[in-house]
Amino acid sequence: MTQLPASDWTPVHLAGPRYVPPYPGAAEDELAWHLVKYLHDDAVLRADVEVEAPNAAYFLLDFVVDVPAGGAVRRIAVEVADDRTEADHERRLRRDAALLRLGAVDTVYRLRPGDVDARIHDVLYLMSRWDPDAFSARGRVNLHTLAGREAGGVVLRPEQPSVVVPYAPADDASELWHAANGTPPYLHVRRLDRRFPEAWQAFAPPVLRLVEAPPARRAA
């Protein structure tokens, strides 16, 4: 695991984005395998990043992408999880808002495992539209080529906190399943950004700063 210390932490960039398995799940592995192909050469992909706050809140982030930005580093967290209930959604929203208020990261993405498995190029294309500086020029061109028509036609605003991309059913079985469940097939990507607090500040607890994880936690 990578320990993320206080908010003025500056990582050492040694090798750029790399695929370094094992990862904790199939969707995380799929995401890392594809993501490193399109990230900027100066970006660094870190997995299982720890964050701890003075009120004993503890976070383990699936991925953090470190992006050099004018002598500093911008940190983009990427989390993969399903919100199966409204309670799941609210809990993760509070968690992501806390990370932004802490200054642990600058941006938090939420991806569904099914979207990563089935529509990875559409997911990464949308991310490259929101955060083009994290992706190489060639990576952005390739993702534009690989993205489906539905994702390619989406218009995104910088402050937009999420996007839903609907798709036509792929076959009769898919159409029947979605009809029975009352929803069309769709892709959902959520993105919260520190620069636009109106989308997240109401959900953030009053945390003040980051602290180092205790030695016992770091050694675990």
Secondary structure as GFF3:
##gff-version 3
##sequence-region A 1 220
A	DSSP	beta_strand	2	3	.	.	.	ID=ss1
A	DSSP	alpha_helix	26	38	.	.	.	ID=ss2
A	DSSP	beta_strand	44	52	.	.	.	ID=ss3
A	DSSP	beta_strand	58	69	.	.	.	ID=ss4
A	DSSP	beta_strand	72	80	.	.	.	ID=ss5
A	DSSP	alpha_helix	86	102	.	.	.	ID=ss6
A	DSSP	beta_strand	107	111	.	.	.	ID=ss7
A	DSSP	alpha_helix	113	118	.	.	.	ID=ss8
A	DSSP	alpha_helix	120	130	.	.	.	ID=ss9
A	DSSP	three_ten_helix	132	134	.	.	.	ID=ss10
A	DSSP	alpha_helix	137	146	.	.	.	ID=ss11
A	DSSP	alpha_helix	149	152	.	.	.	ID=ss12
A	DSSP	beta_strand	162	166	.	.	.	ID=ss13
A	DSSP	alpha_helix	172	181	.	.	.	ID=ss14
A	DSSP	beta_strand	186	193	.	.	.	ID=ss15
A	DSSP	three_ten_helix	197	199	.	.	.	ID=ss16
A	DSSP	three_ten_helix	201	203	.	.	.	ID=ss17
A	DSSP	alpha_helix	215	219	.	.	.	ID=ss18
###
